[in-house]
């Protein structure tokens, strides 16, 4: 019995150390940079110059950083016919073909806020050792 308690204590300690290491590493992914909003770069799509706007109607310019040009995901996805959503819980940008009837879940459904009938839901479960993904339809 004492041996079992020691094993459990060891495993819990190891999990705590590994999770702390993961948090420290994840914290290093975001960093401040100095970039240029470059209004002189013309973006053409199918031969036509494009002007990107944000949700408030303000012009959004490309960003130049270390020799690479970055474009706003929302504006580009609208231009090429993709749905774009941000899953703020997992900090993931989700792009889907508009012709695909798949519903991208951006809000959390629950017993108090159920998903509509026949709505496809993607479920992602991440455990300490594995990641699982499933797609279900509520009938």
N, C-alpha and C positions, 0 to 999 in steps of 0.2 A: 504494500500500500504506500509506504514512504517512497519507494522507487518510482511509483506512478506519479506521485505529487511532484517529485523532482523533475520528471520528464515533462510534465505539463508546465511547470514553472520555467524550465529551460526553453521550451517551444514558445511560450508567451513572451519571454525576454527577447528571443531571437526575432520574433515577429515585430516587436516594438522597435528594435534596432533597425531592421530592414525597412519598416515604414518611415522612420525618421530619415533614413538615407534617401528614400524615394522623394520625400518632401523637400529635402535640401537640393536634390538634383532638379526637381521640377521648378523650384524657385529660380534656378539659374537660366531658364529658357527665355525669360523676358528680360530685355535690356533696353536702355535708352540709346537712341541713335540720332545722328544728325543727317537729315535727308533734304532733298530739294523738291518743292512743289513746282513742277515744270510745265507751265502753261504754254510753252513754245513747242511741245511735242504734239504732233497731229496724230490722231488715231483714226485710221481708215478701216471700214468694214465693207467689203464688196465694192470698193472704189469710192465710197462716200465717207467724207470726214464726219466723225461722230463727236458730239459734245455730251459729256456725262453730267448728270444732275443728282444731287442727294435728295432725301425725302422732303426737304424744305424748298426745293427748286434752285438751290445754289449750285453753281458750276463746280465740279470736282475735277481737279487736275491729276495727271499721272505723277507718281513720285519716282525720283531718280535716286538710287543709293548704290554705291560701289559698282557702278557700271551696269546695273540692272534697272529696268523700268517696271514699276509696279502699277497695276490698274485696279480700280475699285471692283471688288467681286460682284456686287449687286448690279452695277451698271453693265459689266461685261456679260453677266448671266442673262440679264434682260435682253441684251443685244443679240445673243445667240440662241435665245429661246429656252433657257433653263430656269427652273424654280430654284431659289436660294433661300435657305433658312439658317439661323444660328441656333444651335443647341447650347445655351449658356451654361447648362449644368455640366456638360462634358467639354465645353469650349471648342466645339467642332462646327465648321461650316459644312452644310449639307447641300449638295447640288443634285437635282433630279431633272430628268427629261420631262418637259411639260406634257408630252403625249403619253407618258406613263401615268396610269391612274393611281399610283401609290401616293398615299397621304403621308407627308413628313410630319412627324410629331414634334411640335415645338412647345406644347404645353403639357402639363401633367394631368392625365385623367385619373379619377379616383372614384370611390363609391359615391361621394357627394357631387362629383363632376364626371359622369360617365361618358365614354366615347360614343358617338352616334353609331347606329346600327350599320353594319357592313363597312366599317372603317378599318383599314389595314393599320396595324400597329407594329412597329419594330421594337423589340425588347432586347436590351443589351444588359447582360449581367457579367460583372467582373468580380472574380474571387481573387484570393491571394495568389493562386497558382494558374488559373484558367480564365478565359473570356468565352462567353456564350452569347450567341445571337439567335433570335427567333423572330419570325413574322407570324402574327395572328390576325384573324378577322373576327370582330365582335358580331355575333348573329343574334 
